[in-house]
Amino acid sequence: MDLPLYFRGWKSGDLEYNEAVCTLRFPSSLPGSAVQDVLMLRLIRRLATFLRARRLQLAYAPARRIGLWFTVGLIVSFMVQPTFAQLGENQVRTMGLDVMWRSQLQMPAEAGSIVSTHLWTNPKVKKSYAELKLPAGMGVGSRTLRASADTLGKDGAPIGIEAAKKDVETRAARMLGRASGLAAVEVTVPMIYFVVVTSDGVVQNFDAETGESLWKNSCGSLRFPAAPASVSDYGIVVAHGPELYLLDWKTGKHLARRAMQRASTAGVAMIDNFAFVSSLSGQLNAFDFSKPGNASPWTYRLFGRAVTIPANSDRTHKLVAFATEDGVATLFYAGEKIGPWFNFEARSPLSGPLTFIGGAMYCGDSAGQISKVGLDRVGSVQWRFMLGSGLGAPPMVINKVFYATSEIGYMSAADDSNGFPLWREPVPRIRAILSGTQDHLYCRSLTNRLIVVDSKSGKIISQTGESLIATSVINHLTDRLYVISAGGTVQCLREIGKEHDMPTFLEPLPAPAESAKPAEATAPAEGEADPAMQEAPAESSDPFGASTAADPFAAPAAPADGAGAADPFAVPATPAGANPF
């Protein structure tokens, strides 16, 4: 749609008459409702009327002419940018998708960018809904009615689950014209957070299912650059300038701050209350946020400089990984104590991001080989897959199928159990896999278009006609698709037909840890064995083979004479041969 603007000057004495024409061009389908489109057109026409009414002396004052065109450019950029790179309703539906919500990010000034995005859920933090399913035979078709218990009432407080049930049952009665006879039930789902960190250190947290802005907060001075952040159940940690900042999930307040000896070069990785940061020289520091700020960090020397963003596993395995320029990926365990787990040395220098999915780590090298590495202490390679070039974006595993994209834009699929290729030929022009479902993969092309690929055959189903995606949001968690434009507009998309479905998790959520902090040990009673010495598995036996010596890690038996101590490590002497050590 084109809208012409006419600017006319006039001639009086030495002044000369001039005329200028400017055309505002907008996309054929503007996002949003028809009411928003009409309001935007009215605003444009009012500005055009205002500018036409001014008597502009263009030839007499060239500076005013420059100022006029500069003003027009600012107006055009201000109006067009918020609507640029958004998917329209019609375009979305032709791709089999539906828009759940839209939101606007606060983008940094002076050509700033987004440094990291995170989707995180804590199974302990749940949202409650009242749900009522109307069967198809009741005159309105199969439909699911749902109301959130967190909806604010007239008093500004959440209405609660009972009021939500009553609301759903009332809506069902109005739809049917009579009481449905069905009772609403309570449904709980984990809270899903969508976190965006920009280059100026501003952290923005959204509800990933509703688009509600939960909070927004900055770290340090806006003149410092921010490195890619990391998240855990403990909070959100950002390496901003010379310091680390820990932000609270619920309020966004600064919980703690740690001064780094050297600025972060690759970002930060976090497991529970431990934050790992590497420097340009290869020095690795781990900060424990459960201890006072003056505590010295744990230190380790990597095999060279870190070349990719560090990766952290799920809350079950408690591992972080750093890839160095020498082709070595070093993994660290971050349980009660921090320590190296194993080193994985690739056949050539590592290329692309390290990714933890389930119980394995995936990494690629510059020769185009992808390795699936187990998380045992040995770091055994389960399979290798030739991608053709370096790994371009984080891979995904959906329904036990491994998908990966190369640096030159080819996407391949393999069986995740053995690495056997599943497609006859790779899909070209794919930059990254954004999200996926059982039947479709939603990808970002090399030209920043949205492409839908059949996950079984590898055939392209549809794609957008314009470049829309400015930042890749990789969703390993659910089946939702998140698209961020150059202007900072976020859109959450889902497949048509799932309007009343809860998000589908790609992997079962592991049970959360009871506490991020180690539990306080209790002293054993006098004459009892130390409980810490009784934590060996039931199937464990004497590690030195068959022996007549008693196992010191088993429950001790009462001595024959009744005078010996029960703890084999106690001071009193034990019978000969009772302690194999």
Sequence and secondary structure as in RCSB ss.txt:
>XXXX:A:sequence
MDLPLYFRGWKSGDLEYNEAVCTLRFPSSLPGSAVQDVLMLRLIRRLATFLRARRLQLAYAPARRIGLWFTVGLI
VSFMVQPTFAQLGENQVRTMGLDVMWRSQLQMPAEAGSIVSTHLWTNPKVKKSYAELKLPAGMGVGSRTLRASAD
TLGKDGAPIGIEAAKKDVETRAARMLGRASGLAAVEVTVPMIYFVVVTSDGVVQNFDAETGESLWKNSCGSLRFP
AAPASVSDYGIVVAHGPELYLLDWKTGKHLARRAMQRASTAGVAMIDNFAFVSSLSGQLNAFDFSKPGNASPWTY
RLFGRAVTIPANSDRTHKLVAFATEDGVATLFYAGEKIGPWFNFEARSPLSGPLTFIGGAMYCGDSAGQISKVGL
DRVGSVQWRFMLGSGLGAPPMVINKVFYATSEIGYMSAADDSNGFPLWREPVPRIRAILSGTQDHLYCRSLTNRL
IVVDSKSGKIISQTGESLIATSVINHLTDRLYVISAGGTVQCLREIGKEHDMPTFLEPLPAPAESAKPAEATAPA
EGEADPAMQEAPAESSDPFGASTAADPFAAPAAPADGAGAADPFAVPATPAGANPF
>XXXX:A:secstr
 EEEEEEEB   TT    EEEEEEE  SS SS HHHHHHHHHHHHHHHHHHHHS B TTT HHHHHHHHHHHHHH
HHHHHGGGTT   HHHHHHTTEEEEEEEE    TTT  EEEEEEEEEEEEEEEEEEEEE GGGTT SEEEEEETT
 B TTSSB HHHHHHHHHHHHHHHHHTS      EEEEEEEEEEEEEETTSEEEEEETTT  EEEEEE S TTS 
B   EEETTEEEEEETTEEEEE TTT  EEEEEE SS  SS EEEETTEEEEE TTSEEEEEETTS TTS  EEE
E SS B S  EE  TTT EEEEEBTTSEEEEEEESSSEEEEEEEE SS B S  EEETTEEEEEBTTSEEEEEE 
SSS  EEEEEE SS B S  EEETTEEEEEBTTSEEEEEETTT  B SSS EESEEEEEEE SSEEEEEETTS E
EEEETTT  EEEE SS   SB    SSBS EEEE TT EEEEEEETT TT    BSS      S SS        
TTS  GGGG S TT   TT S SS  TTS     SSS S SSTTSSS   TTS   
